[in-house]
Amino acid sequence: MAFHPPDLQVSPGDTIVWINRDFVPHTATARDSAWTSPPLARDERWRMVAGAPGTGTYICAFHPVMEARLVVEASSSASESDR
């Protein structure tokens, strides 16, 4: 009944994958309702591509005490393919 890791740092364009390892259904739902997964049963996965830089919290819609933080960090340098 917790998100692991509780703080997730990614870059814009990264694909984030949530996997439910619990026995009960969960969602990954932005606190501001900007995005949400469908209900995920045990071992189901949901993918989302990170958007613009920013920080926000997300919860499980069924269990709002489950909360984590998503940080989408701006790229500080060009990627290897851009060099």
N, CA, C and O atoms as a CHARMM CRD file, in Angstrom:
* protein
*
  332
    1    1 MET  N      0.83100  -1.18700   0.00000 PROA 1      0.00000
    2    1 MET  CA     0.00000   0.00000   0.00000 PROA 1      0.00000
    3    1 MET  C      0.87500   1.24900   0.00000 PROA 1      0.00000
    4    1 MET  O      0.66400   2.17200   0.78700 PROA 1      0.00000
    5    2 ALA  N      1.86900   1.26000  -0.90500 PROA 2      0.00000
    6    2 ALA  CA     2.75300   2.41900  -1.02500 PROA 2      0.00000
    7    2 ALA  C      3.37300   2.42200  -2.41100 PROA 2      0.00000
    8    2 ALA  O      3.53100   1.37400  -3.03700 PROA 2      0.00000
    9    3 PHE  N      3.72500   3.61600  -2.88300 PROA 3      0.00000
   10    3 PHE  CA     4.45800   3.74000  -4.14300 PROA 3      0.00000
   11    3 PHE  C      5.94500   3.61800  -3.84800 PROA 3      0.00000
   12    3 PHE  O      6.44700   4.18200  -2.87600 PROA 3      0.00000
   13    4 HSD  N      6.64400   2.87100  -4.70200 PROA 4      0.00000
   14    4 HSD  CA     8.09300   2.73700  -4.56500 PROA 4      0.00000
   15    4 HSD  C      8.73600   3.06000  -5.89300 PROA 4      0.00000
   16    4 HSD  O      8.41200   2.39500  -6.87700 PROA 4      0.00000
   17    5 PRO  N      9.61100   4.01900  -5.99000 PROA 5      0.00000
   18    5 PRO  CA    10.06400   4.87800  -4.90300 PROA 5      0.00000
   19    5 PRO  C      9.03000   5.96300  -4.59600 PROA 5      0.00000
   20    5 PRO  O      8.18300   6.27000  -5.43500 PROA 5      0.00000
   21    6 PRO  N      9.09900   6.54200  -3.39200 PROA 6      0.00000
   22    6 PRO  CA     8.14700   7.59400  -3.02800 PROA 6      0.00000
   23    6 PRO  C      8.41800   8.91800  -3.74300 PROA 6      0.00000
   24    6 PRO  O      7.52000   9.75100  -3.86700 PROA 6      0.00000
   25    7 ASP  N      9.63900   9.11400  -4.20600 PROA 7      0.00000
   26    7 ASP  CA    10.02300  10.29100  -4.99600 PROA 7      0.00000
   27    7 ASP  C     10.65300   9.79000  -6.27700 PROA 7      0.00000
   28    7 ASP  O     11.62600   9.03700  -6.25000 PROA 7      0.00000
   29    8 LEU  N     10.09000  10.21400  -7.40500 PROA 8      0.00000
   30    8 LEU  CA    10.55000   9.74600  -8.70500 PROA 8      0.00000
   31    8 LEU  C     11.01900  10.94200  -9.51400 PROA 8      0.00000
   32    8 LEU  O     10.26500  11.89600  -9.70600 PROA 8      0.00000
   33    9 GLN  N     12.27200  10.90000  -9.99500 PROA 9      0.00000
   34    9 GLN  CA    12.82400  11.98200 -10.80900 PROA 9      0.00000
   35    9 GLN  C     13.09200  11.45800 -12.20900 PROA 9      0.00000
   36    9 GLN  O     13.77600  10.45100 -12.39600 PROA 9      0.00000
   37   10 VAL  N     12.53700  12.16200 -13.18900 PROA 10     0.00000
   38   10 VAL  CA    12.66000  11.76900 -14.59000 PROA 10     0.00000
   39   10 VAL  C     12.91900  13.01200 -15.43000 PROA 10     0.00000
   40   10 VAL  O     12.88900  14.13500 -14.92600 PROA 10     0.00000
   41   11 SER  N     13.17100  12.79900 -16.70100 PROA 11     0.00000
   42   11 SER  CA    13.35300  13.89300 -17.65300 PROA 11     0.00000
   43   11 SER  C     12.17400  13.92200 -18.61700 PROA 11     0.00000
   44   11 SER  O     11.51300  12.90000 -18.80500 PROA 11     0.00000
   45   12 PRO  N     11.89300  15.07400 -19.23300 PROA 12     0.00000
   46   12 PRO  CA    10.81400  15.11700 -20.22600 PROA 12     0.00000
   47   12 PRO  C     11.05900  14.06800 -21.31300 PROA 12     0.00000
   48   12 PRO  O     12.18100  13.92000 -21.79900 PROA 12     0.00000
   49   13 GLY  N     10.02700  13.35700 -21.68200 PROA 13     0.00000
   50   13 GLY  CA    10.13900  12.32400 -22.70300 PROA 13     0.00000
   51   13 GLY  C     10.43100  10.93500 -22.16200 PROA 13     0.00000
   52   13 GLY  O     10.30200   9.95100 -22.89000 PROA 13     0.00000
   53   14 ASP  N     10.82600  10.83800 -20.88900 PROA 14     0.00000
   54   14 ASP  CA    11.04700   9.51600 -20.29200 PROA 14     0.00000
   55   14 ASP  C      9.71700   8.77700 -20.16300 PROA 14     0.00000
   56   14 ASP  O      8.67500   9.38900 -19.92700 PROA 14     0.00000
   57   15 THR  N      9.76600   7.46900 -20.32000 PROA 15     0.00000
   58   15 THR  CA     8.58400   6.65200 -20.10100 PROA 15     0.00000
   59   15 THR  C      8.62600   6.11700 -18.67300 PROA 15     0.00000
   60   15 THR  O      9.60900   5.50800 -18.25000 PROA 15     0.00000
   61   16 ILE  N      7.54700   6.35700 -17.94500 PROA 16     0.00000
   62   16 ILE  CA     7.41000   5.88000 -16.57000 PROA 16     0.00000
   63   16 ILE  C      6.46900   4.68200 -16.61000 PROA 16     0.00000
   64   16 ILE  O      5.43500   4.72400 -17.27600 PROA 16     0.00000
   65   17 VAL  N      6.82200   3.62600 -15.90600 PROA 17     0.00000
   66   17 VAL  CA     5.98800   2.42900 -15.86000 PROA 17     0.00000
   67   17 VAL  C      5.61900   2.15100 -14.40900 PROA 17     0.00000
   68   17 VAL  O      6.48800   1.98000 -13.55500 PROA 17     0.00000
   69   18 TRP  N      4.32200   2.11100 -14.14700 PROA 18     0.00000
   70   18 TRP  CA     3.82300   1.71100 -12.83400 PROA 18     0.00000
   71   18 TRP  C      3.39900   0.25900 -12.93200 PROA 18     0.00000
   72   18 TRP  O      2.73200  -0.13100 -13.89000 PROA 18     0.00000
   73   19 ILE  N      3.78200  -0.54800 -11.94600 PROA 19     0.00000
   74   19 ILE  CA     3.39800  -1.95200 -11.87000 PROA 19     0.00000
   75   19 ILE  C      2.77400  -2.17600 -10.50000 PROA 19     0.00000
   76   19 ILE  O      3.38000  -1.85900  -9.47700 PROA 19     0.00000
   77   20 ASN  N      1.57900  -2.71600 -10.48000 PROA 20     0.00000
   78   20 ASN  CA     0.93100  -3.00100  -9.20600 PROA 20     0.00000
   79   20 ASN  C      1.41700  -4.35100  -8.68900 PROA 20     0.00000
   80   20 ASN  O      1.15100  -5.38400  -9.30200 PROA 20     0.00000
   81   21 ARG  N      2.11700  -4.34400  -7.57700 PROA 21     0.00000
   82   21 ARG  CA     2.61300  -5.57400  -6.95400 PROA 21     0.00000
   83   21 ARG  C      1.78100  -5.95700  -5.72700 PROA 21     0.00000
   84   21 ARG  O      2.14300  -6.87400  -4.98900 PROA 21     0.00000
   85   22 ASP  N      0.67900  -5.26000  -5.51500 PROA 22     0.00000
   86   22 ASP  CA    -0.17300  -5.48900  -4.36000 PROA 22     0.00000
   87   22 ASP  C     -1.29300  -6.47200  -4.72400 PROA 22     0.00000
   88   22 ASP  O     -1.47400  -6.81100  -5.89400 PROA 22     0.00000
   89   23 PHE  N     -2.02600  -6.91700  -3.72900 PROA 23     0.00000
   90   23 PHE  CA    -3.13600  -7.84200  -3.95600 PROA 23     0.00000
   91   23 PHE  C     -4.43700  -7.14100  -4.31000 PROA 23     0.00000
   92   23 PHE  O     -5.38900  -7.79100  -4.74200 PROA 23     0.00000
   93   24 VAL  N     -4.49300  -5.82900  -4.13600 PROA 24     0.00000
   94   24 VAL  CA    -5.71300  -5.06600  -4.41100 PROA 24     0.00000
   95   24 VAL  C     -5.45300  -4.08400  -5.54500 PROA 24     0.00000
   96   24 VAL  O     -4.30000  -3.71800  -5.77400 PROA 24     0.00000
   97   25 PRO  N     -6.48800  -3.64400  -6.26400 PROA 25     0.00000
   98   25 PRO  CA    -6.31000  -2.69000  -7.36300 PROA 25     0.00000
   99   25 PRO  C     -5.82800  -1.33000  -6.86400 PROA 25     0.00000
  100   25 PRO  O     -6.14800  -0.90600  -5.75300 PROA 25     0.00000
  101   26 HSD  N     -5.05700  -0.66400  -7.70800 PROA 26     0.00000
  102   26 HSD  CA    -4.57400   0.68800  -7.42300 PROA 26     0.00000
  103   26 HSD  C     -4.59000   1.49500  -8.70900 PROA 26     0.00000
  104   26 HSD  O     -4.69600   0.94000  -9.80300 PROA 26     0.00000
  105   27 THR  N     -4.48400   2.81100  -8.56900 PROA 27     0.00000
  106   27 THR  CA    -4.26200   3.71100  -9.70200 PROA 27     0.00000
  107   27 THR  C     -3.04400   4.56000  -9.39700 PROA 27     0.00000
  108   27 THR  O     -2.58400   4.61800  -8.25700 PROA 27     0.00000
  109   28 ALA  N     -2.53100   5.21200 -10.41300 PROA 28     0.00000
  110   28 ALA  CA    -1.57200   6.30500 -10.26500 PROA 28     0.00000
  111   28 ALA  C     -2.30800   7.51400 -10.82500 PROA 28     0.00000
  112   28 ALA  O     -2.55400   7.59500 -12.02900 PROA 28     0.00000
  113   29 THR  N     -2.65800   8.45500  -9.94900 PROA 29     0.00000
  114   29 THR  CA    -3.51800   9.57700 -10.31700 PROA 29     0.00000
  115   29 THR  C     -2.90900  10.88200  -9.83700 PROA 29     0.00000
  116   29 THR  O     -2.65100  11.04500  -8.64500 PROA 29     0.00000
  117   30 ALA  N     -2.67600  11.81200 -10.75200 PROA 30     0.00000
  118   30 ALA  CA    -2.13100  13.11200 -10.36300 PROA 30     0.00000
  119   30 ALA  C     -3.08000  13.78500  -9.37500 PROA 30     0.00000
  120   30 ALA  O     -4.29600  13.77800  -9.56300 PROA 30     0.00000
  121   31 ARG  N     -2.51900  14.35500  -8.34000 PROA 31     0.00000
  122   31 ARG  CA    -3.33500  15.03200  -7.32400 PROA 31     0.00000
  123   31 ARG  C     -4.19100  16.12300  -7.96500 PROA 31     0.00000
  124   31 ARG  O     -5.31200  16.37000  -7.52200 PROA 31     0.00000
  125   32 ASP  N     -3.66500  16.78200  -9.01400 PROA 32     0.00000
  126   32 ASP  CA    -4.41500  17.84900  -9.68900 PROA 32     0.00000
  127   32 ASP  C     -5.30700  17.31200 -10.82100 PROA 32     0.00000
  128   32 ASP  O     -5.87700  18.09300 -11.58300 PROA 32     0.00000
  129   33 SER  N     -5.42400  15.99500 -10.92800 PROA 33     0.00000
  130   33 SER  CA    -6.25600  15.31900 -11.93900 PROA 33     0.00000
  131   33 SER  C     -5.77500  15.51400 -13.37300 PROA 33     0.00000
  132   33 SER  O     -6.54700  15.30400 -14.30900 PROA 33     0.00000
  133   34 ALA  N     -4.52400  15.90800 -13.56500 PROA 34     0.00000
  134   34 ALA  CA    -3.98300  16.11200 -14.90900 PROA 34     0.00000
  135   34 ALA  C     -3.84500  14.79400 -15.68300 PROA 34     0.00000
  136   34 ALA  O     -3.89800  14.79300 -16.91300 PROA 34     0.00000
  137   35 TRP  N     -3.67200  13.69300 -14.98300 PROA 35     0.00000
  138   35 TRP  CA    -3.55400  12.38200 -15.61500 PROA 35     0.00000
  139   35 TRP  C     -3.93300  11.30300 -14.59900 PROA 35     0.00000
  140   35 TRP  O     -3.87300  11.51700 -13.38800 PROA 35     0.00000
  141   36 THR  N     -4.31900  10.15400 -15.11500 PROA 36     0.00000
  142   36 THR  CA    -4.62500   9.01400 -14.24900 PROA 36     0.00000
  143   36 THR  C     -4.50200   7.71900 -15.02300 PROA 36     0.00000
  144   36 THR  O     -4.75200   7.66200 -16.22800 PROA 36     0.00000
  145   37 SER  N     -4.11800   6.69700 -14.31400 PROA 37     0.00000
  146   37 SER  CA    -4.09400   5.36700 -14.90700 PROA 37     0.00000
  147   37 SER  C     -5.47000   4.73800 -14.75300 PROA 37     0.00000
  148   37 SER  O     -6.28100   5.20400 -13.95300 PROA 37     0.00000
  149   38 PRO  N     -5.73400   3.69100 -15.50700 PROA 38     0.00000
  150   38 PRO  CA    -6.93000   2.90200 -15.20500 PROA 38     0.00000
  151   38 PRO  C     -6.65200   2.11000 -13.92900 PROA 38     0.00000
  152   38 PRO  O     -5.50400   2.04800 -13.49000 PROA 38     0.00000
  153   39 PRO  N     -7.66200   1.51200 -13.33200 PROA 39     0.00000
  154   39 PRO  CA    -7.40900   0.63200 -12.18700 PROA 39     0.00000
  155   39 PRO  C     -6.48700  -0.51000 -12.61500 PROA 39     0.00000
  156   39 PRO  O     -6.71700  -1.16300 -13.63300 PROA 39     0.00000
  157   40 LEU  N     -5.45900  -0.73500 -11.83400 PROA 40     0.00000
  158   40 LEU  CA    -4.48100  -1.77800 -12.14300 PROA 40     0.00000
  159   40 LEU  C     -4.63300  -2.93400 -11.16500 PROA 40     0.00000
  160   40 LEU  O     -4.49700  -2.75000  -9.95600 PROA 40     0.00000
  161   41 ALA  N     -4.91300  -4.11600 -11.67900 PROA 41     0.00000
  162   41 ALA  CA    -4.95500  -5.31400 -10.85000 PROA 41     0.00000
  163   41 ALA  C     -3.52700  -5.78700 -10.60000 PROA 41     0.00000
  164   41 ALA  O     -2.58100  -5.25500 -11.18200 PROA 41     0.00000
  165   42 ARG  N     -3.37800  -6.76600  -9.75200 PROA 42     0.00000
  166   42 ARG  CA    -2.04400  -7.29800  -9.43500 PROA 42     0.00000
  167   42 ARG  C     -1.27300  -7.62500 -10.71900 PROA 42     0.00000
  168   42 ARG  O     -1.78300  -8.28100 -11.62800 PROA 42     0.00000
  169   43 ASP  N     -0.02600  -7.14300 -10.75700 PROA 43     0.00000
  170   43 ASP  CA     0.92000  -7.35800 -11.86200 PROA 43     0.00000
  171   43 ASP  C      0.56400  -6.63500 -13.16300 PROA 43     0.00000
  172   43 ASP  O      1.26600  -6.81100 -14.15900 PROA 43     0.00000
  173   44 GLU  N     -0.49200  -5.83500 -13.19000 PROA 44     0.00000
  174   44 GLU  CA    -0.76700  -5.03300 -14.37800 PROA 44     0.00000
  175   44 GLU  C      0.15300  -3.81700 -14.39500 PROA 44     0.00000
  176   44 GLU  O      0.62300  -3.35200 -13.35600 PROA 44     0.00000
  177   45 ARG  N      0.39600  -3.31400 -15.61400 PROA 45     0.00000
  178   45 ARG  CA     1.30000  -2.17700 -15.82900 PROA 45     0.00000
  179   45 ARG  C      0.56800  -1.06100 -16.54500 PROA 45     0.00000
  180   45 ARG  O     -0.39600  -1.28100 -17.27800 PROA 45     0.00000
  181   46 TRP  N      1.06400   0.15900 -16.30200 PROA 46     0.00000
  182   46 TRP  CA     0.57400   1.33300 -17.03200 PROA 46     0.00000
  183   46 TRP  C      1.76300   2.22400 -17.30800 PROA 46     0.00000
  184   46 TRP  O      2.59900   2.45900 -16.43500 PROA 46     0.00000
  185   47 ARG  N      1.83200   2.72600 -18.55000 PROA 47     0.00000
  186   47 ARG  CA     2.94900   3.57500 -18.97800 PROA 47     0.00000
  187   47 ARG  C      2.46800   4.98700 -19.24800 PROA 47     0.00000
  188   47 ARG  O      1.35100   5.20900 -19.71600 PROA 47     0.00000
  189   48 MET  N      3.34500   5.93800 -18.94000 PROA 48     0.00000
  190   48 MET  CA     3.07600   7.34300 -19.22900 PROA 48     0.00000
  191   48 MET  C      4.39100   8.00000 -19.61800 PROA 48     0.00000
  192   48 MET  O      5.42700   7.73200 -19.01000 PROA 48     0.00000
  193   49 VAL  N      4.35200   8.85200 -20.62100 PROA 49     0.00000
  194   49 VAL  CA     5.53600   9.61000 -21.02900 PROA 49     0.00000
  195   49 VAL  C      5.52600  10.93400 -20.27100 PROA 49     0.00000
  196   49 VAL  O      4.53500  11.66500 -20.28900 PROA 49     0.00000
  197   50 ALA  N      6.64000  11.23300 -19.60500 PROA 50     0.00000
  198   50 ALA  CA     6.75200  12.47000 -18.82700 PROA 50     0.00000
  199   50 ALA  C      6.69000  13.67500 -19.75200 PROA 50     0.00000
  200   50 ALA  O      7.29400  13.69400 -20.82400 PROA 50     0.00000
  201   51 GLY  N      5.94800  14.67300 -19.31100 PROA 51     0.00000
  202   51 GLY  CA     5.77100  15.89300 -20.10000 PROA 51     0.00000
  203   51 GLY  C      6.72600  16.99800 -19.68700 PROA 51     0.00000
  204   51 GLY  O      7.91100  16.76200 -19.45400 PROA 51     0.00000
  205   52 ALA  N      6.19600  18.19600 -19.60200 PROA 52     0.00000
  206   52 ALA  CA     6.99100  19.38600 -19.29300 PROA 52     0.00000
  207   52 ALA  C      7.58000  19.31400 -17.88300 PROA 52     0.00000
  208   52 ALA  O      7.01500  18.66400 -17.00400 PROA 52     0.00000
  209   53 PRO  N      8.71400  19.98200 -17.67300 PROA 53     0.00000
  210   53 PRO  CA     9.31400  20.00600 -16.34400 PROA 53     0.00000
  211   53 PRO  C      8.34700  20.55000 -15.29400 PROA 53     0.00000
  212   53 PRO  O      7.53900  21.43800 -15.56400 PROA 53     0.00000
  213   54 GLY  N      8.45200  19.99700 -14.10400 PROA 54     0.00000
  214   54 GLY  CA     7.61800  20.42200 -12.98800 PROA 54     0.00000
  215   54 GLY  C      7.59200  19.35000 -11.91600 PROA 54     0.00000
  216   54 GLY  O      8.13500  18.26000 -12.09500 PROA 54     0.00000
  217   55 THR  N      6.96400  19.66700 -10.81400 PROA 55     0.00000
  218   55 THR  CA     6.85500  18.75500  -9.68000 PROA 55     0.00000
  219   55 THR  C      5.39700  18.63200  -9.27800 PROA 55     0.00000
  220   55 THR  O      4.67400  19.62700  -9.23600 PROA 55     0.00000
  221   56 GLY  N      4.97300  17.43800  -8.98900 PROA 56     0.00000
  222   56 GLY  CA     3.60700  17.22400  -8.53500 PROA 56     0.00000
  223   56 GLY  C      3.50700  15.95100  -7.72400 PROA 56     0.00000
  224   56 GLY  O      4.41900  15.12500  -7.71900 PROA 56     0.00000
  225   57 THR  N      2.40400  15.80600  -7.05000 PROA 57     0.00000
  226   57 THR  CA     2.17200  14.58700  -6.28700 PROA 57     0.00000
  227   57 THR  C      1.13700  13.74000  -7.01200 PROA 57     0.00000
  228   57 THR  O      0.30900  14.24300  -7.77200 PROA 57     0.00000
  229   58 TYR  N      1.20800  12.46300  -6.75800 PROA 58     0.00000
  230   58 TYR  CA     0.18900  11.55600  -7.27800 PROA 58     0.00000
  231   58 TYR  C     -0.22400  10.59600  -6.17600 PROA 58     0.00000
  232   58 TYR  O      0.52600  10.34200  -5.23400 PROA 58     0.00000
  233   59 ILE  N     -1.42900  10.07200  -6.31500 PROA 59     0.00000
  234   59 ILE  CA    -2.03700   9.22000  -5.30900 PROA 59     0.00000
  235   59 ILE  C     -2.66100   8.00500  -5.98300 PROA 59     0.00000
  236   59 ILE  O     -2.67700   7.89900  -7.20900 PROA 59     0.00000
  237   60 CYS  N     -3.17100   7.09800  -5.17200 PROA 60     0.00000
  238   60 CYS  CA    -4.05800   6.04800  -5.65400 PROA 60     0.00000
  239   60 CYS  C     -5.46900   6.55500  -5.42000 PROA 60     0.00000
  240   60 CYS  O     -5.80600   6.95000  -4.30400 PROA 60     0.00000
  241   61 ALA  N     -6.29900   6.54900  -6.45300 PROA 61     0.00000
  242   61 ALA  CA    -7.66900   7.05100  -6.32000 PROA 61     0.00000
  243   61 ALA  C     -8.48000   6.22700  -5.32100 PROA 61     0.00000
  244   61 ALA  O     -9.40900   6.74500  -4.70200 PROA 61     0.00000
  245   62 PHE  N     -8.13800   4.95800  -5.16100 PROA 62     0.00000
  246   62 PHE  CA    -8.84500   4.10200  -4.21200 PROA 62     0.00000
  247   62 PHE  C     -8.31900   4.24900  -2.78600 PROA 62     0.00000
  248   62 PHE  O     -9.05300   4.04600  -1.81900 PROA 62     0.00000
  249   63 HSD  N     -7.04100   4.60400  -2.67000 PROA 63     0.00000
  250   63 HSD  CA    -6.37000   4.68100  -1.36600 PROA 63     0.00000
  251   63 HSD  C     -5.56100   5.97800  -1.31200 PROA 63     0.00000
  252   63 HSD  O     -4.33900   5.94400  -1.45400 PROA 63     0.00000
  253   64 PRO  N     -6.22800   7.12900  -1.10800 PROA 64     0.00000
  254   64 PRO  CA    -5.54800   8.42900  -1.18900 PROA 64     0.00000
  255   64 PRO  C     -4.41200   8.64500  -0.18600 PROA 64     0.00000
  256   64 PRO  O     -3.64300   9.59900  -0.31100 PROA 64     0.00000
  257   65 VAL  N     -4.30900   7.76100   0.80500 PROA 65     0.00000
  258   65 VAL  CA    -3.16200   7.87200   1.71200 PROA 65     0.00000
  259   65 VAL  C     -1.87700   7.42500   1.02100 PROA 65     0.00000
  260   65 VAL  O     -0.78000   7.73600   1.48400 PROA 65     0.00000
  261   66 MET  N     -2.01100   6.70100  -0.07600 PROA 66     0.00000
  262   66 MET  CA    -0.84000   6.36200  -0.88700 PROA 66     0.00000
  263   66 MET  C     -0.49500   7.60100  -1.70400 PROA 66     0.00000
  264   66 MET  O     -1.28300   8.03400  -2.54500 PROA 66     0.00000
  265   67 GLU  N      0.65600   8.15700  -1.46200 PROA 67     0.00000
  266   67 GLU  CA     1.04600   9.39000  -2.14800 PROA 67     0.00000
  267   67 GLU  C      2.52500   9.32400  -2.49100 PROA 67     0.00000
  268   67 GLU  O      3.32400   8.79500  -1.71800 PROA 67     0.00000
  269   68 ALA  N      2.88300   9.85200  -3.63100 PROA 68     0.00000
  270   68 ALA  CA     4.27200   9.92700  -4.05900 PROA 68     0.00000
  271   68 ALA  C      4.46800  11.23100  -4.81500 PROA 68     0.00000
  272   68 ALA  O      3.50800  11.93500  -5.12600 PROA 68     0.00000
  273   69 ARG  N      5.71600  11.54000  -5.10300 PROA 69     0.00000
  274   69 ARG  CA     6.04500  12.78700  -5.78100 PROA 69     0.00000
  275   69 ARG  C      6.75400  12.47900  -7.09400 PROA 69     0.00000
  276   69 ARG  O      7.65400  11.64100  -7.15300 PROA 69     0.00000
  277   70 LEU  N      6.32400  13.17800  -8.14900 PROA 70     0.00000
  278   70 LEU  CA     6.94300  13.05000  -9.45800 PROA 70     0.00000
  279   70 LEU  C      7.61300  14.36800  -9.80200 PROA 70     0.00000
  280   70 LEU  O      6.97600  15.42100  -9.80300 PROA 70     0.00000
  281   71 VAL  N      8.90600  14.30000 -10.09500 PROA 71     0.00000
  282   71 VAL  CA     9.67400  15.47000 -10.49500 PROA 71     0.00000
  283   71 VAL  C     10.15600  15.25300 -11.91700 PROA 71     0.00000
  284   71 VAL  O     10.92800  14.33300 -12.18600 PROA 71     0.00000
  285   72 VAL  N      9.69800  16.10500 -12.82900 PROA 72     0.00000
  286   72 VAL  CA    10.17600  16.07200 -14.20900 PROA 72     0.00000
  287   72 VAL  C     11.17400  17.20800 -14.31700 PROA 72     0.00000
  288   72 VAL  O     10.80400  18.38200 -14.29500 PROA 72     0.00000
  289   73 GLU  N     12.44200  16.84800 -14.43400 PROA 73     0.00000
  290   73 GLU  CA    13.52900  17.83000 -14.42300 PROA 73     0.00000
  291   73 GLU  C     13.87300  18.27500 -15.83500 PROA 73     0.00000
  292   73 GLU  O     13.90800  17.46700 -16.76400 PROA 73     0.00000
  293   74 ALA  N     14.12500  19.55600 -15.98200 PROA 74     0.00000
  294   74 ALA  CA    14.56200  20.09700 -17.26700 PROA 74     0.00000
  295   74 ALA  C     15.94700  19.55100 -17.58100 PROA 74     0.00000
  296   74 ALA  O     16.78000  19.41100 -16.68500 PROA 74     0.00000
  297   75 SER  N     16.19400  19.24600 -18.83500 PROA 75     0.00000
  298   75 SER  CA    17.51500  18.77800 -19.24000 PROA 75     0.00000
  299   75 SER  C     18.52400  19.89500 -19.06200 PROA 75     0.00000
  300   75 SER  O     18.28400  21.03600 -19.45600 PROA 75     0.00000
  301   76 SER  N     19.66400  19.55100 -18.45800 PROA 76     0.00000
  302   76 SER  CA    20.67400  20.57600 -18.22600 PROA 76     0.00000
  303   76 SER  C     21.73400  20.59400 -19.31400 PROA 76     0.00000
  304   76 SER  O     22.51600  21.53900 -19.41200 PROA 76     0.00000
  305   77 SER  N     21.75800  19.53500 -20.14100 PROA 77     0.00000
  306   77 SER  CA    22.72800  19.49900 -21.23700 PROA 77     0.00000
  307   77 SER  C     22.14600  18.70200 -22.39200 PROA 77     0.00000
  308   77 SER  O     21.13300  18.01800 -22.24300 PROA 77     0.00000
  309   78 ALA  N     22.78400  18.79700 -23.52000 PROA 78     0.00000
  310   78 ALA  CA    22.34200  18.06600 -24.70300 PROA 78     0.00000
  311   78 ALA  C     22.53000  16.57400 -24.49500 PROA 78     0.00000
  312   78 ALA  O     23.46700  16.15400 -23.81500 PROA 78     0.00000
  313   79 SER  N     21.67300  15.79100 -25.05800 PROA 79     0.00000
  314   79 SER  CA    21.82400  14.32800 -24.94700 PROA 79     0.00000
  315   79 SER  C     22.98400  13.86300 -25.81600 PROA 79     0.00000
  316   79 SER  O     23.47100  14.60200 -26.67200 PROA 79     0.00000
  317   80 GLU  N     23.41700  12.63400 -25.58500 PROA 80     0.00000
  318   80 GLU  CA    24.51900  12.07400 -26.36500 PROA 80     0.00000
  319   80 GLU  C     24.23900  12.12100 -27.86000 PROA 80     0.00000
  320   80 GLU  O     25.15300  12.36900 -28.64600 PROA 80     0.00000
  321   81 SER  N     22.99000  11.88900 -28.27200 PROA 81     0.00000
  322   81 SER  CA    22.67700  11.86100 -29.69300 PROA 81     0.00000
  323   81 SER  C     22.71500  13.24700 -30.31000 PROA 81     0.00000
  324   81 SER  O     22.77300  13.37600 -31.53300 PROA 81     0.00000
  325   82 ASP  N     22.68500  14.28500 -29.48500 PROA 82     0.00000
  326   82 ASP  CA    22.73800  15.65800 -30.00500 PROA 82     0.00000
  327   82 ASP  C     24.15700  16.18500 -30.13200 PROA 82     0.00000
  328   82 ASP  O     24.36600  17.29600 -30.61800 PROA 82     0.00000
  329   83 ARG  N     25.12200  15.40600 -29.70600 PROA 83     0.00000
  330   83 ARG  CA    26.52100  15.88400 -29.73400 PROA 83     0.00000
  331   83 ARG  C     27.23700  15.40800 -30.96100 PROA 83     0.00000
  332   83 ARG  O     28.41500  15.71500 -31.14600 PROA 83     0.00000
